[in-house]
Amino acid sequence: MRSFVSPLVRVVRPFTGPQTLGNSPLFWVCWLATVILLVLLPVFGSRYQIITASNFLISAILAMSLCLIWGYCGILSLGQAAFYCIGGYAYGIVAMNLIDRQGNTDLAIAAGIAAPAAFAALIGALMFYSRLKGVYVAILMLVTSLLLGLFMRQTADPSYTIGAAYLGGMNGLAPAKASDPSLPSIILGFGDMTLEFDGRGRSFYWLVVGVAISIYLGLRWIVNSSFGYVLVALREDPERTETFGYDVRLMQLAAFCLSAAIAGLAGTLYTAWGTYIHPDGFSVAANILVVIWVAVGGRKDLTAVVVSTVALNWISIELATWGEISMLMLGFILVIAILIAPEGVFTGIGAAIGRLTRRGQSGGALDIKPAPAASNMMPKRS
Amino acid sequence: MGMMDIAGQIVSYTYQYFDNFGFLLLSGIGLIVIYGVMGVINMAHGELMMIGAYIAVSTFYAGVPAPLAVILGGVGAGLAGMIIERLVIRHFYNQLLSSLVVTWGVSLIISQGTLFVLGPSIMNMPTPLGSFNVGPFAFGIYRLVMFATAIGLIAGVWAIFRWTKLGTQAQATMENPTMASALGIDTRQVYTLTFGLGSALGGVAGGMFAMTATISPFFGQNYTPMAFITVVVGGGANPILGLAYAGLYLAGVQTISSNLVNEYIGYVSVMAAAFLALLVMPSGISDFFAQRRTRRMQR
């Protein structure tokens, strides 16, 4: 057992620490098994299951973006879907304009990440540098999302075209002229070499799995790094963090932009998945879903958020067969979950498993020691 | 342009200004009362308005006169609000972000529950009172009644805060909840009654709006974005003054920009104006004035 575990311990050390649940070798063995199952899903799953699983994982990426700012940094955004949709629209518009000329969607993906990040930088600078209250930030983000949705709804007029892309109002993004290309799925290209990922196929699913795992590990690394410690300090006590010499506003802005970029990436994948983007993504319902996934799972832990997002998405689909009750049930799940487990259902389960296993193996010789974070935690002066 | 056209143009601007102002006051008043006393921004405010609107419309068609129907809408929404407060909100005092999320969940339950029970059917109610003409423009009289009602409600809330026992207790609770409860004030009861009052004001607003728009389970969502902006700009230190200042300011911006360009640009300008105001006064207009007064007194 030890010989198998110790190299694993070394590999996962950067991703472990007190800011995340799941630091034991047992967790990582289970994690690895889950990843292998995910990768093998196309072998034993049906086409419908693969398409659905792609969507679930895209949702999980979006949920992780909210988890980063709300759970770790203490900034609640009730308009996280706005970044998702801005990313989606940016990807679609750039892709439709460049696909004929370049043959790939590399730049479109970059736009899908950069556009929401830039928007977050602008609006976040206004909010954090005026030291707006947290509640106000939350509300203003929602209002921003709703107003963007209102704008997109009224773009049915033919004058709303950007090159080859027609915004299309309630019908969603469409080609400007019949001769223009339709919204493409992801095509990665390096010169003449191109890799196409059709949203309905296995390759796209594997791409999404890869992206989701990278984002998950990347965020685990970030929140357990010294930057992550500062983010948690901001959540716990911004004033004290400031007296330690950190520029609170800049840190909040950085986390906000990073979160928007990740949400934009999720939106990009979503648009490529369905080759479709629609103003309803800015609506109250879209925004509240993200908050439900994160709040029910446990906003302060990435793993809990991913698990709850997949579970709740699955529940929604199952409920949809019973009629239009899935949103109603999600509302009940949210309220009851917050009343019973304010820190999140899956965080609670995770902590309980942790307690049980620790009691099981006395001493915990196999516990992975977290990366020595204290040594690189010198305050950065700005 | 003839004399009557110019007069009509002036009346038109003034009328739209008061219409927008009244809209912001009506949709924001219940929200800001709750925010001011409890520090909670009630995300279910739009759904309480929807409850008020449904009650007003159904009682109106059952033969109740329109003004009474609106009041019944307010009573119904107020009771619903008190139930919500007792069941859910009281677990989240002093947890601002959690109370936002949980009230949002409640709003989802109410709107989706209404959709489930009543279906997506829309109802409406005729706009009463007709119109008057100035030059080539026609103006609905009902909009003026809405504005007058908004002013009446604000005066009423002011009177409650100024002259009733609940008002005094609410002010003490706003100032310092721990001290207030140490002095024998039942702050929990104050919170429940405040939430009920705020919800009732939302219900009355919903009933008033029901006569100008079609109502559906998602009726409230048409009003909450502007209500939220008004409350955020107004701040919670002095709910009534804050609401009035924010309304005066934002309605001006909206009237001018929606006339010059279009209705959508009107909304965006309101948002931009809100950000501008918050740059100068990060916690809202009334907090800004309250802080300045405190500083002057300390000097």
Interface residues (C-beta under 8 A of the other chain):
Chain A: W70 G74 L76 L78 L126 M127 S130 R131 L132 K133 G134 V135 Y136 A138 I139 L140 L142 V143 T144 L146 L147 L150 F151 Q154 V284 I288 V291 I292 A295 E324 I325 M327 L328 L330 G331 F332 L334 V335 I338 L339 P342
Chain B: I41 V88 H91 L96 L97 S98 L100 V101 V102 W104 G105 V106 L108 I109 Q112 G113 L115 F116 Q221 P225 F228 I229 V232 Y264 Y267 V268 M271 A274 F275 L278 L279 P282 S283
